[in-house]
Amino acid sequence: MEELTAGLEKLRVASSDPKPDLFDQLLRQLNTLGGDEKNSGCESLVSGGILPLCLTALQSSSPDTQARSAELVAELAKVESCRVGCVDSGVVGGLVGGLGSTDTNVALQACRALGNICYEHVCVAEGGRVSVVGAGGAGKLVGLLSRAASLPDNPDNHHLRLVSTGFLLNLLNSYDTVQDDALEATLVGVLCEYLDKYSDDPDIPTHVLLSLTCLADTEVGRGLVVSRDITPQLVRVLKVNQSPEVIETALELVSNLADNAEDVKTQMAEGGVCQAVMDVVRRHRESPSPDLSPPILKTATDLIVLILVGDESMNTLYGGGKGPVYVELLDWLNADLEDLQIAGALAMGNFARSDAHCIQMVERGIAGQLLGVLAGHNSGEGDIRLQHALLSALRNLSIARQNKPVLVEQGALTVLLPMATKIETFPVVFKLLATLRMIIDGQVDAALKVGSEIGVVERLVVWTATTDHPGVQGESSRLLAWIIKNSSASGAQTSEVKEGEAKGAETEKPDKEKLSKLAESGGKVVSALVAAGCVVPLVAMLGSEHAVMVNEAAVALAVVAGTDAGREAAAATPLLKTVAPQVLRNTYLPPEILVNTLTFLTTLATHEKALESMKTNEMREGVAVLSSHASDHVKSLAQDLKAKL
């Protein structure tokens, strides 16, 4: 400490014409200290008035003196408590001037000092970043970056580029700094130039990519980055750079830009980003690093799935079922890494959002591949992320009517039904129930199969009462309703006629014997569902705020009310007295839902006990209102029911 004090005094004496060796002496003395002792030494120099002396030296005509002075400030500014002093002393302005120096070392040390002053500065109003911008530092730095990019490749110039990009990152980090649209636009262009020229450098791209990320965190900056379209630069970095840190930073920037931005997703898809990301995945699969490869693979696969969320980007990458990205994603379904399998399954679900893709994919056996993978993971011990992804894809593939019988033929129920009694994770259960509901739509045999699995039905009834996951509660009730609706022979006949009419084809007369057998089977399934307790959740479903669910419940209950056991169970349901009048008084429901509800109640009224339970003032009032409904069908049914009440 005594040597530092002596050195400071020598500098003070020579302040009118300071020499570089005086700063060298102080730097050597500081570097002999360590840890807290060095921090104390820096604080002692700042409190002793070193910074005004440094400011004077920065204005010297000697480049060596300027450089050594800036280097000393850089060392002092490493200590957080000294940064406020750097700002208060006015030394920032002198350092900003050094950024314009043609002497590489002066510019380098000025960058170091300013970068350290800006590093995590705690003072907001008079902080380092604010002071640098106020002194014109942003513009000076952009100019320096531009000049440095044109300098010959040698160690000194490389160091300048590395330090200046690091200073930029500190300047931009967590602060809406530049506040000049034209300057920001110039900066984006300069940063793209750096990515073009130094894409394979192990360090510089990290600073550049993180700086672009900081810019993209502001609305104006994001607009400039997106409008510039940095896709070619990102693709180049992903393809040629071997640094895991650089690759991960690039992936995170792409994710940042693509998130909630349809146009950027399209930009990335058309610009080859996904192909470049797949190159990254291949490199890390072939030469994995235990510490670095797993997070990079996760980020890479998540990014591809994110880009596929966009409609245009998804269509671009599908490429008529022949796109290279689509083809490779298919291969991922059979990969030995679950992250790749999950990404492949999620990707298939995104591709299946289009009806045309959905049909083509099933024709080409994609559903069979997904089922094959799920068959190995359909127990309680399976990876829930993979289960969820596979079910999401299968659910989307089963929406198209012509796909449903194909999935059934490929053994979908054999794979899915065991999951209903083994899986406890509600998000997976939710996807499972939705998938089953889609598959049995219009498929009598499939509906009968699901409805005849007593263990499955019992789980469904239990889930209708859960309060832990509203989605599972709703889907289990809906699946019960769809089993009932689709297991009836009349429902099958109606579905077949509608499908034939839609295709403009002639429909065959239904096989009476077949329909009789189906009706018998359907009756057994309905009776089994009633015995399992399905009536209470179906009646509760009548009170849903979603019109489609009200209708599904009414249709299913109309079928249930056609059986003695069903009427008996409905009559004993206390919810009937409150829910049914609530539906009948809902003026927003379309006529067809009211017709289905009245049909259920009219059928139920043939049961003496049920009829007595329906004779309430609320029920009579609701039916009376509908007796003058604009729809003739609704009015007719209401008048008939009114007479019985």
C-alpha positions in Angstrom: 0.0 0.0 0.0 2.9 2.4 0.8 4.3 1.8 -2.7 0.9 2.6 -4.3 0.7 5.8 -2.2 4.3 6.7 -3.3 3.5 6.0 -7.0 0.4 8.1 -6.8 2.4 11.0 -5.4 4.9 10.7 -8.2 2.1 10.8 -10.7 0.6 13.9 -9.0 3.9 15.7 -9.2 4.3 14.9 -12.9 0.6 15.5 -13.7 1.3 18.3 -16.2 3.3 15.9 -18.4 2.7 12.3 -17.1 4.9 9.6 -18.5 3.8 6.0 -19.4 6.3 4.5 -16.9 4.5 6.1 -14.0 1.3 4.2 -14.9 3.2 1.1 -15.6 4.7 1.2 -12.1 1.2 1.5 -10.5 -0.1 -1.3 -12.7 2.8 -3.6 -11.6 2.2 -2.8 -8.0 -1.6 -3.5 -8.2 -0.9 -6.8 -10.0 1.4 -8.0 -7.2 -1.6 -7.7 -4.8 -4.4 -10.3 -4.7 -8.0 -10.6 -3.8 -9.3 -8.2 -1.1 -5.9 -6.5 -0.8 -6.0 -5.6 -4.5 -9.5 -4.3 -4.1 -8.4 -2.2 -1.2 -5.5 -0.8 -3.2 -7.8 0.2 -6.0 -10.2 1.9 -3.6 -7.2 3.7 -2.0 -6.0 5.1 -5.3 -9.5 6.3 -6.3 -10.1 8.0 -2.9 -6.6 9.5 -3.2 -7.5 11.3 -6.5 -6.0 9.1 -9.2 -8.9 9.4 -11.6 -8.6 13.2 -12.4 -4.9 12.5 -13.1 -5.9 9.7 -15.4 -8.3 12.0 -17.2 -5.5 14.5 -17.7 -3.3 11.7 -19.1 -6.0 10.6 -21.5 -5.7 14.1 -23.1 -2.0 13.7 -23.6 -0.4 13.9 -27.0 1.4 10.6 -26.3 -0.5 7.5 -27.4 1.5 5.4 -24.9 0.5 7.7 -22.0 -3.2 7.5 -23.2 -3.0 3.7 -23.4 -1.4 3.2 -20.0 -3.8 5.7 -18.3 -6.8 3.9 -19.8 -5.3 0.5 -18.8 -5.1 1.7 -15.2 -8.7 2.9 -15.3 -9.6 -0.6 -16.6 -8.0 -2.2 -13.6 -9.6 0.1 -11.2 -13.0 -0.4 -12.8 -12.9 -4.1 -12.1 -13.7 -3.2 -8.5 -17.4 -2.4 -8.2 -17.0 0.2 -5.6 -14.7 2.2 -7.9 -17.1 2.4 -10.8 -19.2 5.2 -9.4 -16.0 7.2 -8.9 -15.0 6.6 -12.5 -18.3 8.1 -13.6 -18.2 11.0 -11.1 -14.7 12.0 -12.0 -15.6 12.6 -15.7 -13.0 10.1 -16.9 -15.7 8.5 -19.1 -15.6 11.3 -21.6 -11.8 11.0 -21.9 -12.1 7.3 -22.5 -14.9 7.8 -25.1 -12.5 10.0 -27.0 -9.9 7.2 -26.9 -12.3 5.0 -28.9 -11.6 7.1 -32.0 -7.9 6.8 -31.7 -6.0 5.3 -34.7 -3.7 3.7 -32.2 -4.9 0.1 -31.7 -3.7 -0.1 -28.1 -5.3 3.2 -27.0 -8.7 2.1 -28.5 -8.2 -1.4 -26.9 -7.5 0.0 -23.4 -10.3 2.5 -23.7 -12.7 -0.3 -24.6 -11.5 -2.3 -21.6 -12.0 0.5 -19.2 -15.4 1.5 -20.5 -16.5 -2.1 -20.7 -15.6 -2.6 -17.0 -17.3 0.7 -16.0 -20.5 -0.6 -17.7 -20.3 -4.0 -16.2 -23.3 -4.6 -13.9 -23.3 -0.9 -12.8 -25.7 -0.5 -9.9 -26.4 3.2 -10.2 -29.3 3.8 -12.6 -29.5 7.5 -12.9 -25.8 8.2 -13.2 -24.6 4.7 -14.0 -21.8 3.7 -16.3 -24.0 2.9 -19.3 -25.9 6.1 -19.1 -22.7 8.1 -18.9 -21.1 6.3 -21.9 -24.2 7.0 -24.0 -24.4 10.6 -22.8 -20.8 11.1 -23.9 -21.4 9.8 -27.3 -19.8 6.5 -26.6 -22.4 4.4 -28.5 -21.7 6.1 -31.8 -17.9 6.1 -31.2 -18.1 2.3 -30.4 -20.0 1.5 -33.6 -17.4 3.4 -35.6 -14.6 1.5 -33.9 -16.3 -1.8 -34.5 -16.7 -0.9 -38.2 -13.0 0.1 -38.5 -11.8 -3.0 -36.5 -13.6 -5.3 -38.9 -11.5 -4.0 -41.8 -8.1 -4.3 -40.0 -5.7 -7.1 -41.1 -5.9 -10.4 -39.2 -3.2 -10.5 -36.5 -3.3 -11.1 -32.7 -3.5 -7.4 -31.8 -6.4 -6.6 -34.1 -8.2 -9.8 -33.1 -7.8 -8.8 -29.4 -9.3 -5.3 -30.3 -12.3 -6.9 -32.0 -12.8 -9.3 -29.1 -12.6 -6.5 -26.5 -14.7 -4.0 -28.4 -17.5 -6.6 -29.0 -17.3 -7.4 -25.2 -17.6 -3.7 -24.4 -20.7 -3.5 -26.7 -22.3 -6.4 -24.8 -21.7 -4.8 -21.5 -23.1 -1.5 -22.8 -26.3 -3.1 -24.2 -26.9 -5.6 -21.4 -30.1 -4.8 -19.5 -30.3 -1.2 -20.7 -32.2 0.4 -23.5 -29.0 2.1 -24.4 -28.5 3.4 -27.9 -31.8 5.2 -28.3 -31.0 6.1 -31.9 -32.8 4.1 -34.5 -30.4 5.0 -37.3 -27.4 4.1 -35.1 -29.0 0.8 -34.1 -29.6 0.0 -37.7 -26.0 0.7 -38.5 -24.9 -1.4 -35.5 -27.0 -4.4 -36.7 -25.3 -4.2 -40.1 -21.8 -4.1 -38.4 -22.7 -7.1 -36.2 -23.8 -9.1 -39.3 -20.5 -8.2 -40.9 -18.7 -9.7 -37.8 -20.7 -12.9 -38.1 -19.9 -13.2 -41.8 -16.1 -12.6 -41.2 -15.6 -14.4 -37.9 -18.3 -17.0 -37.9 -15.7 -19.7 -37.0 -14.0 -17.8 -34.2 -14.4 -19.4 -30.7 -15.2 -16.1 -28.9 -16.2 -13.1 -31.0 -19.5 -14.6 -32.2 -20.7 -15.1 -28.6 -20.3 -11.4 -27.9 -22.0 -10.5 -31.2 -24.9 -12.9 -30.8 -25.6 -11.8 -27.2 -25.5 -8.2 -28.3 -28.1 -9.0 -30.9 -30.1 -10.7 -28.3 -30.0 -7.5 -26.1 -31.1 -5.4 -29.1 -34.0 -7.8 -29.7 -35.2 -7.3 -26.2 -36.5 -3.9 -27.1 -39.3 -3.4 -29.6 -37.4 -1.1 -31.9 -34.3 -3.3 -31.8 -36.2 -6.4 -32.5 -37.8 -4.8 -35.5 -34.4 -3.8 -36.8 -32.9 -7.3 -36.3 -35.8 -9.0 -38.0 -36.1 -6.6 -40.9 -32.3 -7.0 -41.5 -32.9 -10.8 -41.8 -29.8 -12.2 -40.1 -30.8 -15.8 -41.1 -27.8 -16.2 -43.5 -25.3 -15.3 -40.7 -27.0 -17.5 -38.2 -26.9 -20.4 -40.6 -23.2 -19.9 -41.3 -22.4 -19.8 -37.6 -24.4 -22.9 -36.8 -22.7 -24.8 -39.7 -19.0 -23.8 -39.2 -18.5 -22.9 -35.6 -17.2 -25.7 -33.3 -17.6 -23.9 -30.0 -20.5 -25.3 -27.9 -20.9 -21.9 -26.2 -21.2 -20.1 -29.5 -23.7 -22.7 -30.8 -25.9 -22.6 -27.7 -25.9 -18.7 -27.9 -26.9 -18.8 -31.6 -29.7 -21.3 -30.9 -31.0 -19.1 -28.0 -31.0 -16.0 -30.2 -33.0 -17.8 -32.9 -35.5 -19.0 -30.3 -35.8 -15.5 -29.0 -36.5 -14.1 -32.4 -38.9 -16.8 -33.5 -41.0 -16.8 -30.3 -44.4 -15.3 -31.0 -43.4 -14.1 -34.4 -44.9 -15.9 -37.4 -42.9 -14.0 -40.0 -39.6 -14.9 -38.3 -40.6 -18.6 -38.2 -41.2 -18.4 -42.0 -37.9 -16.5 -42.4 -36.0 -19.2 -40.5 -37.7 -22.1 -42.4 -37.1 -20.6 -45.8 -33.5 -19.6 -44.9 -32.3 -23.0 -43.9 -32.0 -22.6 -40.2 -33.6 -25.9 -39.4 -31.2 -27.7 -41.7 -28.3 -26.0 -40.0 -29.7 -26.9 -36.5 -30.0 -30.5 -37.7 -26.3 -30.3 -38.6 -25.6 -29.3 -35.1 -27.6 -32.2 -33.8 -25.7 -34.6 -36.0 -22.3 -33.3 -34.8 -23.2 -33.6 -31.2 -24.6 -37.1 -31.7 -21.5 -38.3 -33.5 -19.1 -36.6 -31.0 -21.0 -36.1 -27.8 -19.7 -34.1 -24.9 -21.2 -35.3 -21.5 -21.5 -31.7 -20.1 -22.3 -29.7 -23.2 -24.2 -31.9 -25.7 -27.4 -32.6 -23.7 -28.4 -29.0 -23.2 -27.4 -28.1 -26.8 -29.5 -31.0 -28.2 -32.5 -30.0 -26.0 -32.3 -26.3 -27.2 -31.8 -27.4 -30.8 -34.8 -29.8 -30.8 -37.0 -27.3 -29.0 -36.1 -24.7 -31.6 -37.2 -26.9 -34.5 -40.5 -27.6 -32.9 -41.0 -23.9 -32.2 -40.4 -23.0 -35.8 -42.9 -25.7 -36.9 -45.7 -23.9 -34.8 -46.0 -21.4 -37.6 -48.4 -22.4 -40.4 -46.2 -21.1 -43.3 -43.0 -22.5 -41.8 -44.6 -25.8 -41.2 -45.8 -26.0 -44.8 -42.4 -25.0 -46.1 -40.6 -27.7 -44.1 -43.2 -30.4 -44.9 -42.4 -30.0 -48.6 -45.2 -32.2 -49.8 -44.0 -35.0 -47.5 -40.6 -35.0 -49.1 -38.9 -32.0 -47.3 -35.4 -33.0 -46.0 -36.3 -31.6 -42.5 -39.5 -33.6 -42.4 -37.8 -36.8 -43.5 -35.1 -36.4 -40.9 -37.6 -35.7 -38.2 -39.3 -38.9 -39.1 -36.0 -40.7 -38.5 -35.8 -39.1 -35.0 -38.8 -41.2 -34.0 -36.5 -44.2 -33.9 -33.5 -42.4 -32.4 -31.8 -43.7 -29.3 -32.1 -40.3 -27.6 -35.5 -39.5 -26.0 -35.0 -35.8 -26.7 -34.9 -36.6 -30.4 -37.9 -39.0 -30.2 -39.9 -36.3 -28.3 -39.0 -33.6 -30.9 -39.9 -36.0 -33.7 -43.3 -36.8 -32.2 -44.0 -33.1 -31.5 -43.0 -32.3 -35.1 -45.3 -34.9 -36.5 -48.1 -33.4 -34.4 -47.4 -30.0 -35.9 -47.2 -31.3 -39.5 -50.6 -33.0 -38.9 -52.3 -29.7 -38.2 -53.1 -29.5 -42.0 -55.9 -31.8 -43.2 -54.0 -32.6 -46.4 -50.8 -33.5 -44.5 -52.8 -35.4 -41.9 -54.4 -37.7 -44.5 -51.1 -38.1 -46.5 -49.1 -38.9 -43.4 -51.5 -41.7 -42.3 -51.5 -43.1 -45.9 -47.7 -43.3 -45.6 -47.8 -45.2 -42.3 -46.8 -42.4 -39.9 -49.5 -43.3 -37.5 -48.2 -46.8 -37.4 -44.7 -45.6 -36.6 -46.0 -43.4 -33.8 -48.0 -46.3 -32.4 -45.0 -48.6 -32.6 -43.0 -46.1 -30.5 -45.8 -45.6 -28.0 -46.3 -49.4 -27.6 -42.9 -49.4 -25.9 -43.8 -46.6 -23.6 -47.5 -47.2 -22.7 -47.0 -48.2 -19.1 -46.8 -46.2 -15.9 -43.0 -46.3 -16.2 -42.9 -44.6 -19.6 -41.3 -41.2 -20.2 -44.2 -38.8 -19.7 -42.8 -36.2 -22.1 -42.6 -38.8 -24.9 -46.0 -40.2 -24.1 -47.5 -36.7 -24.2 -45.8 -35.9 -27.5 -46.8 -39.1 -29.2 -50.4 -38.8 -28.0 -50.5 -35.2 -29.3 -49.5 -36.4 -32.7 -51.9 -39.3 -32.8 -54.7 -37.1 -31.7 -54.1 -34.7 -34.6 -53.8 -37.6 -37.1 -57.1 -39.1 -35.9 -59.2 -35.9 -36.6 -59.6 -36.6 -40.3 -62.6 -39.0 -40.8 -60.9 -41.3 -43.2 -57.9 -41.7 -40.8 -60.0 -43.1 -38.0 -60.6 -46.7 -39.3 -57.0 -46.9 -40.4 -55.7 -46.1 -36.9 -58.1 -48.7 -35.4 -56.9 -51.3 -37.9 -53.3 -50.5 -37.0 -54.0 -51.4 -33.4 -54.4 -48.0 -31.8 -56.8 -49.2 -29.2 -54.5 -52.1 -28.3 -51.8 -49.5 -27.5 -54.0 -46.8 -26.0 -56.5 -48.7 -23.7 -53.9 -50.1 -21.3 -52.7 -46.6 -20.7 -56.1 -45.6 -19.3 -55.7 -47.9 -16.4 -51.9 -47.4 -15.8 -51.2 -43.7 -16.4 -51.6 -41.4 -13.4 -50.0 -38.2 -14.9 -53.0 -35.9 -15.7 -51.4 -34.0 -18.7 -50.8 -37.4 -20.3 -54.3 -38.6 -19.3 -55.8 -35.5 -20.9 -54.1 -36.2 -24.3 -55.0 -39.9 -24.0 -58.7 -39.2 -23.5 -58.8 -36.7 -26.3 -57.1 -39.1 -28.7 -59.5 -41.9 -27.8 -62.5 -39.6 -28.3 -61.3 -38.6 -31.8 -60.6 -42.2 -32.8 -64.1 -43.6 -31.9 -66.0 -40.8 -33.6 -68.2 -42.6 -36.1 -66.5 -45.9 -35.4 -69.0 -48.2 -33.9 -66.8 -51.2 -33.3 -64.1 -49.0 -31.7 -66.7 -47.3 -29.4 -68.0 -50.7 -28.4 -64.5 -51.9 -27.7 -63.7 -48.9 -25.4 -67.1 -49.1 -23.7 -66.7 -52.8 -23.0 -63.5 -52.3 -21.1 -64.9 -52.0 -17.6 -61.6 -51.0 -16.0 -61.3 -48.1 -18.5 -64.9 -47.0 -17.9 -64.5 -47.1 -14.2 -61.4 -44.8 -14.4 -63.4 -42.5 -16.6 -66.1 -42.2 -14.1 -63.6 -41.5 -11.3 -61.9 -38.8 -13.4 -65.2 -37.0 -14.1 -65.1 -36.0 -10.4 -61.5 -34.9 -10.2 -60.8 -31.3 -9.2 -57.0 -31.6 -9.8 -57.2 -31.2 -13.6 -60.3 -29.5 -15.2 -59.2 -30.7 -18.6 -59.2 -34.4 -17.5 -62.6 -33.8 -15.8 -64.1 -32.5 -19.0 -62.5 -34.9 -21.4 -63.5 -38.0 -19.3 -67.2 -36.8 -19.4 -67.0 -36.1 -23.1 -65.5 -39.5 -23.8 -68.3 -41.2 -21.9 -70.8 -39.3 -24.0 -69.0 -40.2 -27.2 -68.8 -43.9 -26.3 -72.6 -43.9 -25.8 -73.4 -41.9 -29.0 -71.0 -43.9 -31.2 -71.8 -47.3 -29.9 -75.4 -47.1 -31.0 -76.3 -48.7 -34.4 -78.4 -45.7 -35.4 -75.4 -43.5 -34.8 -73.3 -45.6 -37.1 -75.9 -45.6 -39.8 -76.2 -41.8 -39.6 -72.4 -41.3 -39.8 -72.2 -43.6 -42.9 -75.0 -41.7 -44.7 -73.4 -38.3 -44.0 -70.0 -39.5 -45.2 -71.5 -40.9 -48.4 -73.4 -37.7 -49.0 -70.3 -35.6 -48.5 -68.5 -37.6 -51.1 -71.4 -37.5 -53.5 -71.6 -41.3 -53.5 -74.7 -43.5 -53.3 -75.2 -45.1 -49.9 -76.0 -48.7 -49.5 -79.0 -49.8 -47.5 -78.0 -50.7 -44.0 -77.7 -54.4 -43.2 -80.6 -55.0 -40.8 -79.0 -58.1 -39.2 -75.8 -56.2 -38.7 -77.6 -53.2 -37.2 -79.6 -55.5 -34.9 -76.4 -57.1 -33.6 -74.8 -53.6 -33.2 -77.9 -52.4 -31.3 -77.7 -55.4 -29.0 -74.0 -54.8 -28.3 -74.6 -51.0 -28.0 -77.3 -51.7 -25.5 -75.0 -53.9 -23.4 -72.4 -51.1 -23.4 -74.8 -48.4 -22.4 -76.1 -50.6 -19.6 -72.6 -51.3 -18.4 -71.8 -47.5 -18.5 -75.0 -46.8 -16.5 -74.0 -49.4 -13.9 -70.6 -47.9 -13.7 -72.1 -44.5 -12.7 -71.9 -42.5 -16.0 -75.3 -40.8 -15.6 -74.4 -38.3 -12.9 -71.4 -36.8 -14.8 -73.4 -36.7 -18.0 -76.2 -34.8 -16.2 -73.6 -32.5 -14.7 -72.2 -31.9 -18.2 -75.6 -30.5 -19.2 -74.7 -27.5 -17.1 -71.4 -26.9 -19.0 -70.7 -23.3 -20.2 -69.6 -24.8 -23.6 -72.6 -25.4 -25.9 -70.9 -28.3 -27.7 -70.6 -30.2 -24.4 -74.2 -29.5 -23.5 -75.2 -31.0 -26.8 -73.0 -34.0 -26.4 -74.4 -34.7 -22.9 -78.0 -34.3 -24.2 -77.4 -36.8 -27.1 -75.8 -39.3 -24.8 -78.5 -38.9 -22.1 -81.2 -39.4 -24.8 -79.7 -42.8 -25.6 -79.3 -43.6 -21.9 -82.9 -42.7 -21.2 -83.9 -45.3 -23.8 -83.0 -48.0 -21.2 -84.8 -48.9 -18.0 -81.6 -48.7 -16.0 -80.7 -45.4 -17.6 -84.1 -43.9 -16.8 -83.9 -45.2 -13.2 -80.4 -43.7 -12.7 -81.4 -40.3 -14.2 -84.5 -40.2 -12.1 -82.4 -40.6 -9.0 -80.0 -37.8 -9.9 -80.6 -34.7 -7.8 -78.7 -32.5 -10.3 -81.5 -33.1 -12.8 -83.9 -30.7 -11.0 -81.4 -27.8 -11.3 -79.4 -28.5 -14.5 -82.3 -29.3 -16.9 -84.2 -26.0 -16.2 -81.0 -24.1 -16.5 -80.4 -25.5 -20.0 -84.0 -24.9 -21.1 -83.9 -21.2 -20.0 -80.6 -20.6 -21.8 -81.7 -18.4 -24.7 -78.3 -18.5 -26.3 -78.4 -22.2 -27.1 -79.1 -23.1 -30.7 -82.3 -25.0 -31.6 -80.6 -28.3 -32.2 -79.2 -28.5 -28.6 -82.6 -27.6 -27.2 -84.2 -30.4 -29.4 -81.7 -32.9 -28.1 -82.3 -31.8 -24.5 -86.1 -32.0 -24.9 -85.8 -35.4 -26.5 -83.9 -36.6 -23.5 -86.4 -35.2 -21.1 -89.4 -36.5 -23.1 -87.9 -40.0 -23.2 -87.2 -39.8 -19.5 -90.7 -38.7 -18.8 -92.0 -42.2 -19.7 -90.6 -43.4 -16.4 -93.1 -42.7 -13.6 -90.6 -41.9 -10.9 -88.5 -39.7 -13.3 -91.7 -37.9 -14.4 -92.6 -37.1 -10.8 -89.1 -35.7 -10.1 -89.4 -33.4 -13.2 -92.7 -31.8 -12.0 -91.1 -28.7 -10.5 -92.0 -25.1 -11.1 -88.5 -24.4 -12.6 -89.0 -27.3 -15.1 -92.5 -26.2 -16.0 -91.4 -22.6 -16.5 -88.5 -23.6 -18.7 -90.6 -25.8 -20.9 -93.4 -23.2 -21.1 -91.0 -20.6 -22.5 -89.9 -23.1 -25.2 -93.5 -23.8 -26.1 -93.5 -20.6 -28.1 -90.0 -20.9 -29.5 -89.3 -19.8 -33.1 -88.2 -23.3 -34.1 -91.2 -25.5 -34.9 -89.3 -28.6 -33.8 -88.4 -27.1 -30.4 -91.9 -25.7 -30.0 -93.5 -29.1 -30.8 -91.3 -31.1 -28.3 -91.8 -28.5 -25.6 -95.6 -28.5 -26.0 -95.7 -32.3 -25.7 -93.5 -32.3 -22.6 -95.5 -29.4 -21.1 -98.6 -31.5 -21.4 -97.0 -34.4 -19.4 -95.7 -32.0 -16.7 
